């Protein structure tokens, strides 16, 4: 990516979760998701919007996953989700943020925390 990068900040902890956000906001981009990637680097993240649930089929690496409501509040958090897993939907989910495995533990991000977009 070039130019201004969008980031994601955890307002509840003050920690930056994502420094380089990739948005999947079309059907085709959501369909491909992270399948073409070999992994996510520290500071990268994929926002699937709109989205209510995810799977890790055809992926070759683990990820952390956050289900977010319309206010960017975390309504479910999943750590270290390996390949070929299905995560059930949660009522109120509007978008899903996929992160490198270990991000949730490293940043202390959990259910109930509020996130915000920013620019760096």
N, C-alpha and C positions, 0 to 999 in steps of 0.2 A: 504494500500500500504506500501511496505517496500523499503529500500534503497534510492537512489537518486530520488527525486520527481521533476517533471517538473512543472514550473510555467509560468504564462502569465503576462507580464508587459505592461502597457500602456506607450509607449514612449512619447506620447504627454503631459501626466500629471505627469509621473514619479511614478504613483501609481501601486501597485501590485493588479491585479484582481483575480488571481488564484494562490494558493500555492500548490495545489494538483490536477493536471490535469489528467483527465480520457480521454483516446483517444478511440473513436469509429471509427475505420478505416477499418472495414470489414462489409460486408453486414449484417450479423447477429447482430453484435454489434450496428450498426446504426438502424436496425429494432427495437431492444429492447430499445435503447436510455435510457431515465430515467424512463421508465414505471415500472421496478422492484423496484425503489427507493421510500422511504417514504419521502424524501426531500434531499436537498443539504445543507451541513454545510457551514458556512462562510469560504471562502477560497478554496472551491471545485468548479470544473467546468468540463463540458463535451464538448469535441471538436468532432464534427461530420465532418468527412472528407473522401472523397468528399461529399458535401451536398449543396443544393441550396435553400431549404425551409424546414420548420418544422411544426409540429402540437403538441398539448399537449393532444391529446386523450388518455384516460385511465390513465392519471396522476392524482395525488391527491393533487398537490401543485402548486403554481405559480412560474414562473422563469423569469429572464431577458434573452434576446436573442440578440446576435450580429451576423450580417451577415458580413463575411470578404471576401475580394478579394484575388488575388494571392500574394499580397504584405503585407497581414495582416492589411490592412486598413479597418476600419469600414465603410461599405457602407449603413448599416441600423441598427438601435438600437430600441429594443422594451422593455419597462419596465413593470414589474408586469403582465406577460401574464398568465392568469388563465387556469385551466383545460378546455379541450374540445374547444380549439381555433385553427384556421388554420392561419398561417402566409404566405402570398403570397411570392413567390420568387422575387428576385431583380436581374436585369441584372448584371453580373460580380461576383455574389456570388460563391465562391469556397468551403468555409467551414463555419460552424456555431458553435458558442461558446454559450453554455447554462450555466447560472450562477444562484446563489440564488437570489430570488427577492430582490430588494433594492441595489444590487451591483452597478448598473449603476449610480444611484443617489449618493450613498456614495462615489464613486470614480470619479465622474464627467465625466464619459466616454460617448462620443457621436459620431455621424457621423463625419467622416473625421479623427478621431484619428487613430494613427498607433500603433499596438501591436507587441510584440516580445516574443518568447519563451526564457526561462532561466532555470537554475537549482538552487535548494536550498539545 
